[in-house]
Amino acid sequence: MKVTVNDSIANIPAIEWNAVVGCDYPFLRHEFLLAAEKSGSVTPDAGWTPRHLSIGDRNNKLRAALILYEKSHSWGEFVFDWAWARAYEQAGHPYYPKLVSAVPFTPAPSPRLLLADPADAEAARGLVDAAIVLAGETGCSSFHVLFPTPSELHLLREAGLHMRKDCQFHWHNDNYTSFDDFLGTFSSSKRKKARRDRRKVTEAGIRFRHLLGSELTPTDWDIVYRLISITFMRRGSLPYFSLGFFRQIGETLPENTLVILAEKDGTAIAAAVFYVSETALYGRYWGSDGHYDALHFETCYHQGIEYCIEHGLQLFEPGTQGEHKISRGFVPTETWSAHWLAHPEFYSAIGDYLEAERRHIDRYMNAVESHSPYKTREST
């Protein structure tokens, strides 16, 4: 197999890339990754150097691909290895650059080993082996695969990577007919609290609009981006993606981009950006111009659940972290990453650490599950 290292997603034909991605993951599509590069959000200057791997078939069409970046930092990954980097540096070894297979700033589990034929194990293993070889050739300390699907773990483990377990909170649609139908599965106290939170927002005179990318004008994106930037700047940083990125995906992925806009007296006061597939909703960015009681929960969670119920979507992934999601009906869900480190002693030590960490994650998931609002889960 001939493996090609691509320094831009533009080097791979969009129709071929999207054919191996499919329609379930809009943030894996060529349009999304190209917008990230063209907008300046994902570039070598930003610490993300594209190194996407591709394998062609006998007709030179895409047989397999691996989304891959050479990173000079660990920002925007959501699988935290800062302690590993410090240990490397303290031992006199550079941790950066490293190779990372991930969708930039998007911690959503999705395929990493993109295959024209899902049963093509030879090509899948070829991608992993090629990434490890590339790490050695480019002086990278390590190779990391972030948020792969469970079906990919066996191959990654066979290739010698250590598995790391973590937890997110996801919502699943049990064929609910309405939001009230969904709340009917809650215990009485949890149901009352959810309704009280929603009532606070309504009584404050706040109303919502759901807008697809095709319905958003450049001025609308200016407003959304301003609100997101305000919230990011309160935390001491700027948004990962630029305004140009959002404008571009609104044009190139118009049916896969959703904005839920909160308005008071006709003025936008908060916004949340989501990605939509045929089966799932993915929550990503949130911003507001001030504090409004319960507005974050309503915009980012309750409105998203309503959207899923209305459109028959089966899964809602609202992002990383947050035990507060449990009381809104999200359940702990295991996520994974896989790691290879060039330094053998560190590689061995990381393996021991991940085993202990995995036991901690298991205990954590069991603990938070006990706070589920569902009646059926309370009684088991």
Secondary structure, 3 states (H helix, E strand, C coil): CCEEEECCHHHCCHHHHHHHHCCCCHHHCHHHHHHHHHCCCCCHHHCEEECEEEEECCCCCEEEEECCEEECCCCCCCCCCHHHHHHHHHCCCCCCCEEEECCCCCCCCCCCEEECCCCCHHHHHHHHHHHHHHHHHHCCCEEEEECCCHHHHHHHHHCCCEEEEEEEEEEECCCCCCHHHHHCCECHHHHHHHHHHHHHHHHCCEEEEEEEHHHCCHHHHHHHHHHHHHHHHHCCCCCCCCHHHHHHHHHHCCCCEEEEEEEECCEEEEEEEEEECCCEEEEEEEEECCCCCCHHHHHHHHHHHHHHHHHCCCEEECCCCCHHHHHHCCEEEEEEEEEEECCHHHHHHHHHHHHHHHHHHHHHHHHHHCCCCEHHHHCC
